Amino acid sequence: MMQIPSTIFNFVKRNFSKVYLWLAILIFGAANAITRKLTELGSENLIDGRNPISFCNVLFVGNIFALLMLILIYRRQWNTSNLRQVSWQNWMSLSVAAILSGALAPSLIFSALSHTMVTNVVLIGRIETPLILALSFLLLKEEVNIWIISGAIISLLGVALTVFLQILWENMMSSSVFITVGVGEIMVAGGAIALAISTIISKTRLQQVPLGIFSVFRTALATVVFFCIVLYLYGNQHFMDVFSPFLWQWMLIYSAVIVVFGQLCWFTGLKNSSTSEVSLASSFTPITGILAAYVFLNEVPTAAQYIGGIIILFGIFLTQIGIWRQTASNMTVHRGTSPEKMYEQCGFKGV
């Protein structure tokens, strides 16, 4: 008789995890569109001709808010016992991963948003997943089947076709004989590569690092590195409006919803979800990203984006089949997935 309440409890607990997981996907998918919308809002409320919600200000202030909230949430994990468990090798790996995923990748992606459509950022950013699969296979000797390999190749072809068709169309309109790739597209690809490398580092070196230490240190170091780089490249005047009340009121909402609440939903959903369930949810990130661009920005996909997007989604579908088959053949459920291992599973998360 005691098994029935236990079964019901486990069912409810598992489905709550799925709700959190899908809610995180919706939030992360909308991150790029909301970021662009905030900068447009700032351009309508200039301060002495300057946009107070510039991409640099969004990233810097967003990181500060996120850091404060993460410290409040994970302050108990920052104790002597936990810190002693982190070796100096792990600190080095964590530093590299933090700079790549917390400073370099967001900087490139935020800059890309000012040079190309949000839909392009969403679609081209999908090269991150095939890169992670390829690096996992080559460097970590992880098992992959023909379905996963085929899906990764097709997804890459979809990204390449999206870029090529857009370039071809633009050259036809301008009658140019030179084929050039847009700056925004290159930045997105660079950001995706940085995220992929960071994920591999997390898989190999950061499995035993407590989540609170992982999250707080990553955000803190990324904020400092980004601030120093911007000061070096653009000077002090670049952050003239960083204390604008108009900026901070919007960033408080942005950080609380996109960064902190989104990540809490993601990690809560990971705790009782299988690898295949996480992968399935993550595969919908480009769809939510494109829908968010349409809802918030009235951004209608071009013909090239439709064609490339369909091919990318087909590749994701094949990859998902491969993951299902691989999970079934291993006869394991893989519950309690390591948060650090799955942290970059669905790509860019706002900050």
Protein Blocks (a to p, Z undefined) as FASTA:
>chain_A
ZZmmmmmmmmmmmmmmmmmmmmmmmmmmmmmmmmmmmmmmmmmmcgehiafkbfklmmmm
mmmmmmmmmmmmmmmmmcfklmmmpcfklmmmmmmmmmmmmmmmmmmmmmmmmmbcfklm
mmmmmmmmmmmmmmmmmmnopacdfklmmmmmmmmmmmmmmmmmmmmmmmmmnopabdcd
dfklmmmmmmmmmmmmmmmmmmmmmmmgcfklmmmmmmmmmmmmmmmmmmmmnojmlmmm
mmgmklmmmmmmmmmmmmmmmmmmmmmmmmmccfklmmmmmmmmmmmmmmmmmmmnopac
dfklmmmmmmmmmmmmmmmmmmmmmmmmnopakiaiafklmmmmnopehZZ
